[in-house]
Amino acid sequence: MSGVDGAEELDFLDRLKKFEGQPAATAGVGKDLVNEPMIRHWCEAMGDTHPAYTGPDAIAPPTMLQAWTMGGLSGHGDGTGRTSGYDELFELLDGAGFTSVVATDCEQEYVLDLRPGDRVTYDAVIETVSGRKTTKLGTGHFVTTRMDVRANGEPAGTHRFRILKYAPAAGRSRGPAPDPAGEGTAAGPDRAPARALRPRPVVNRDNAGFWAGVAEHRLLVQRCTDCAELRFPWLPGCHACGSARWDTVEASGRGTVYSYVVMHHPPFPAFDPPYAVGLIELAEGVRIVSNVVGVAPDEVRIGMAVRLEFLRADDELELPVFRAEAS
């Protein structure tokens, strides 16, 4: 629980608001020029075969905007990373009991196509700090940072990233560990053991139909009604022809493991490592990220056949997962 309320809360909020407008990163320089190998790896991982991203006149996928600013595991090491003001804001929130953090959403605006050879620079600012909000995870404050990205000195786009710094709600402690093979987690009378709640998915106007399908135990894939291209995750427009018209098809549920990772760290109250997170290629040709269950994490293999089922994570949340099929 936070240690602020009443008049103290107003004073605390005033202290938080003073961070608005302060820099979060200054004069940042991308560690790498925009380059073809990173574009190729990104497109392969996303299953995006649009011709605009290959050839002599290739551009980078716009959604890679933030990728060119990341410092990787080694960081930037040149004084252009997170500022002391950002750290001071987090220390203030931590000191008031808001010690947990979860990313909630991001917004991007694209102004300029990025091309191989472009030098990316950026600045970031603490744009807003919200008043105290109560969520299903707990009570806390939303912090939004805005990154302005440039290519060769010209504005290229804006990336807004929002997190929640919160004090976990009472009673959400870790419960018994689940079966590591994922047994007894399919939709129906068998439910996952009582445990801390998983983070809630961000449901918006662009993906609400997907989550409505999940609630009906259907995995819906968008289909462009102009060129018939399938796409996942859900987007407001077709990445192949740009059309905003679409309908849906229901996936068969059959797929294979295209790639995967086994998560050991960091620990999180809603999860019990190790567990497998797979990039699943559906029979329809699109890919989805989800858990692979039904086998021990170290037995997951690329090419493994899997089939869709639905995990009842808690009383309010069901999620699509993929169970390894017997070979």
Phi, psi and omega in degrees: 000145177286151180265022182236138173200166178057227181299324178297323179296318179297319178295320180295317179297322178299320178294322178294318184296337180292344177278343179298132182091348178283148181293142173257336174202143184230138175049041180290146179232128178302141182292335181228148168296155170305129188216155185294320180300317179295321178297316181297314180298318180299310183296322178294318180294324182273349183070027183263113183252021182300133183294345180295341185261009178226165176092179186294336181252028185297146169244163175277143174306130183305327182291354175279004188314310183288333185302326184285350181258352187285145180268353181069190183297330183274352181073184181275319176066016182233018179080008182254009181279208183299138183277168177294329179298321179295317178296320180295322177298315180294322178296321178296316179293318178300317182296335179270004177101357180270074191265347180263157181218142174215135174287139183249318179190167174219154178230139178231144173235136184246129183246325188221137175291134175267138185232152177310133182100344179292141173263122182263131173232164185198158168228151179227150182224147171284104189280310180215149169233121186283165166293175183292129182237144177254123180237178178293333177285326184157189182258138180185200184231135175275131179243124180246127174249146178243126177251124176260118187256138179235153174237116182054036177088352181260141178304129181245332180170175180229137179236117175254132183232128185239133176234163172245119171264118192217162170262119184304142178298146181297144176089001180259058178267166182294135177261194179299147180291141179281167174299122182297340177274357176081017182291146175073022181247003179290159178300147182130202184293333179279128181233158178297149180300155178301135185195175174300145184287142173290154174302144180282139174292150176277113180256123180227185185294338181278334184236007183300325180295326177298312183289331174295322176295318178301319180299335178261011182061044177230133177260105186264135178245135178289146176226126177293128180277355176266315183244358177070011178291134175273149179214145175202135004290171183295137180223157181287341181219161182285131179282348181268315184238352178086000181293145176263004181264135182201161167226196182229156169235148179270125180293147180292336183096352178272144180191181176225156177283113179277321176201166181197161170227152173251117185275123175246333186205146004275157176289148177220138188306331184272357185228153178237097179292156000278150174212155186260131173245122185245150166264107188262125174268114180285159178301334181283349175107349177265168184236149181221143177267129179197175177283145172256123183237173176095348175221160174297146183306323183282001177258357177292139181222148173298135182091352181297134178285136180224161178223142183294139163213175185241127181266123172277096183287322176197188186296340185246352190228125168243146183225143173285130175229173184229125182264131177297134179270148179298134180278000000 
